[in-house]
Amino acid sequence: MTPAGGPSRTDAPADPGFAAALRERAVCVAGLGVSGPPVVRALLARGARVSVVDAREDDATLDLARELRAEGARVLLGEHTLPAETDLVVTSPGWRPDAPLLAQAGAAGVEIAGDVELAWRLRPAGQRWLAITGTNGKTTTVRMLEAMLRADGRDALAVGNVGTPIMAAALPGGPRPAPDLLAVELSSFQLHWSATLAPHAAAVLNVAPDHLDWHGGLEAYAAAKGRIYAPGTLRVANADDAWSTHLARTCGDPAAPLYGFTLGTPRAGQIGVVEDLLVDRAFAADPQGGAEELASLADVVPAAPHNVANALAAAALARSVGAAPESVRAGLAAFAPEPHRMAPLGSVAGVDYVDDSKATNPHAAAAALASFASVVWVAGGLLKGAEVEDLVREAAPRLRAAVLLGRDRDRLRAALARHAPDAAVVEVEAAAGEDAMEQVVRAAAGLARPGDTVLLAPAAASMDMFTDYKERGRRFAEAVAARA
């Protein structure tokens, strides 16, 4: 890793010509999801002629369509082709590149951008972005980074894929003045549709198979993550993750500084762990000969290894803009974990229950399973093309039993039979409904012994049985509470 140095770059100014050129420009907004309405309103405010296309025609979409039509947008519901005269498409990040409208736009030479790309081009002059992507840990790391920056007295806001749409929060004229610093969570989908995005500093936390059905394979998925390392962007890489390091070196700007974070003892140019301390040998005054203490492991809640890695990544990005060491500790103290991420639910009859419903892929589930010695594992759902052999093989010594649910549970059952044949397995065949998690918790309680942990870490998405991972975690917590 490159040792510490001065500032990585002069942040590129916003493009005032692009904002001016939106007036009377024909723009199609593809999708009315979370990001769609803020994009429509930002474009209308800048004088664009906006058409909106969404295949859904449910009551909520119809209500939203009425609102946007009253504000000046043309809204087309149901299946539609590209509106005539369109010269820019702003797509929802969830739309696949082979979606008919996007394919039509590409064939016609119409530019396609995502909401993040649009926000980048419209950002106020002087605003700096600190960007984070990775298969797992993005939301936690962004929230930690925001807390560290605020503890340092900075005007900072966490945006992106964290519940606050970037268009609604980051631009002038939004619900609050545009902040000076953005801690931006970016998915692989958002990065795929970002052409000119160039953050001040960026980190890839980790890369493991996920969303392969959308990207078409691991290489394409990783390449989308690597777009975060733009020309001039200061690079922060996970020294313990081969993909993260590879992307920082091959996708990033070789002229930009490269720093690392590690759960081991840090070398010069890295932030890491020495005994029970988080220490900085990247941005310290003397990274070759010394280190600066940032925090202790006790300041990281929960102190599971993957969460310590999140804290180290956030610290590196905060330090990249000059945050003081004591602000890292203060930020960690102020940070409150998001729901459904390794959330303890209490103990019943000597058995601990933990909700990690956000573990929607095998990589996240592996990190959760590694945090406990003896586990009754609640897993299953939509695997999205991911493989589970390595996950089950590595977790096998910790598994007392497993309770499986969801559409792709047969693949987990087969892997458990091969790699953890001594673990008892119960399948819950309930369809989507109120009692699925009651059956799951009843079965898990019957399999657990005092000292065990019943862990909801599904390794899969939830939409086959639940609205989202939040509902899945909430129903699990309710079933545990009822049993207690």
Salt bridges, closest charged atoms under 4 A:
ASP11 OD1 - ARG9 NH1 2.64
ASP11 OD2 - HIS200 ND1 3.34
GLU24 OE1 - ARG49 NE 3.67
ASP54 OD1 - ARG56 NE 3.03
ASP63 OD1 - ARG66 NH2 2.18
GLU67 OE1 - ARG41 NH2 3.37
GLU71 OE1 - ARG41 NE 2.90
ASP87 OD1 - ARG25 NE 3.12
ASP98 OD1 - ARG96 NE 3.21
GLU111 OE1 - ARG25 NH2 3.94
GLU111 OE2 - ARG121 NH2 2.54
GLU117 OE2 - ARG121 NE 2.75
GLU146 OE1 - ARG143 NH1 3.77
GLU146 OE2 - ARG150 NH2 3.19
ASP152 OD2 - ARG154 NE 2.96
ASP155 OD1 - ARG176 NH2 2.66
ASP210 OD2 - HIS211 NE2 3.46
ASP210 OD1 - LYS384 NZ 2.91
ASP280 OD2 - ARG319 NE 2.74
GLU292 OE2 - ARG319 NH2 3.24
GLU293 OE2 - ARG329 NH2 2.61
ASP299 OD2 - ARG329 NH1 2.76
GLU338 OE2 - ARG143 NE 3.34
ASP355 OD2 - HIS340 ND1 2.57
GLU389 OE2 - ARG418 NH2 2.39
GLU389 OE1 - HIS419 NE2 2.57
ASP390 OD1 - ARG393 NH1 2.51
ASP408 OD1 - ARG407 NE 3.52
GLU427 OE1 - ARG409 NE 2.82
GLU427 OE2 - ARG413 NH1 2.75
GLU434 OE1 - ARG475 NH1 3.01
ASP452 OD2 - ARG400 NE 2.41
GLU471 OE2 - ARG475 NE 2.90
GLU478 OE2 - ARG474 NH1 3.02
